[in-house]
């Protein structure tokens, strides 16, 4: 199975996982090199992905990298959660982020506007799930493509990214209707990506990144060192 390209990641990153790191208040240090990632104005500045490791741990590591590259933060601010579970930085409310992980996959987005991301490993589910999870419009789109699970996950990740953008939570997925993949215009925007065994989506205000920048996982970095 082919792995997504690592892209211009600037090398392997590392991050401490001790409790002190996540609770240390810090100040934002703006630098010209970080402003280059923000030349498009407010929006989503970085969308980073990783695969091949522990998805949950890699998501936090991606966040640490994204914060340093976009905002010059060398330590993670304290993370709190809203009423419905959406994470945020109480000390830096102007920085928005969102994380997702599924099996060995991880995804992270940061910016100065609300953002939501979702990534899912493809796997068969109950045949009744699409009827319970999709709106009538989505079911028409899904049926027209042969009721394939990869198309279900395209729709599902778009739903997840939208409710993670709003912070509302996914209580009744049939009441959540993001734009279908071919629909354009309006805000928030939703963009989808597809791999051989995964689907992903990002929701936010434009401009949105055109691609996921894949960063080597910790496991991949260890394997590279062992083969040198």
Secondary structure, DSSP 8 states (H G I E B T S, - for coil): -------S--S------SHHHHT--------HHHHGGGTT-SSEEEEEEE-SS-HHHHHHHHHHHHHHHHH--SS---EEE-TTS-EEETT-TT-EEEEEEETTEEEEEEESS-EEEEEEE-----TTHHHHHS-HHHHHHHHHTTS-HHHHHHHHHHHHHHHHHHT---S-GGG-----TT---SSSEEEEEEETTEEEEEEESSS--SS-EE---HHHHHHHHHT-
